Amino acid sequence: MNNLNHVAFIMDGNGRWGLKKKRGRNYGHLKGVETVKKIVTSAIKFKIPIVTFYVFSSENWKRPKTEISFLFKLIKQYFSQEIENVLSQGIKINIFGDQKKLPLDLKRILNKIIKLTKKKKKITVNLAINYGSKQEILSAAKKTKNLNLKNFEKNLYTQNMPDPDILIRTGGHKRLSNFMLWQLAYSELFFLDKLWPDFGQRDLKNILKNFKKSKRNFGAI
């Protein structure tokens, strides 16, 4: 049976889900946040130590400004309203990505939540915000002296973390979209047609069952 340490998610399909419901893309993003909360709770139940969510890519700045503003507002609202729940559940929050370009009020609340949760140990939740894997790899390479695998990986956002065992992407597209390209080298990839707001505990449970049955060779026989 395969050990499970880390599950990563590309949460695709929020906007399409909102349009499908005739409520607009922002409504889909709102429901997407609710799905994140449910999946974190499920991950705790299934004893998954680390989960990583692709929240906002470095390419997402191409989206309409109104949609970007709404996404950032959702993140701020979530941590303002849910901080007690986050702490009580023993959740440690990390942020992957370049925070320099983010609005000041968003940076403040993100830094606050990182400090408040840094000693929590039940589960680590990584949020990739203004994240691009190519930039992460380039930045790590520039920082690394005496370049080798071990030294290079110390300069990635995932330093001291196991690579994802599983990547789950909802929304029907079978691509990585500049997400954790280095870390996903040997991950088991699961692509679902289901849109992110429709993804639930049962879907996660089914994927975990399939993962446990898979044969992971890591280049060996």
Buried (B, 14 or more C-beta within 10 A) or exposed (E): EBEBBBBBBBBBBBBBBBEEEEEBBBBBBBBBBEBBBBBBBBBBEEEBBBBBBBBBBBEBEEBEEEBBEBBBBBBBEBBEEBBEEBEEBEBBBBBBBBEEEBEEEBBEBBEBBBEBBEEBEEBBBBBBBBBBBEBBBEBBEEEBEEEEEEEBBEBBBBEEBEBBBBBBBBBEEEEBBBBBBBBBEEBBEBBBEBBBBBBEBEBBEEBBEEBEEEEEEEEEE
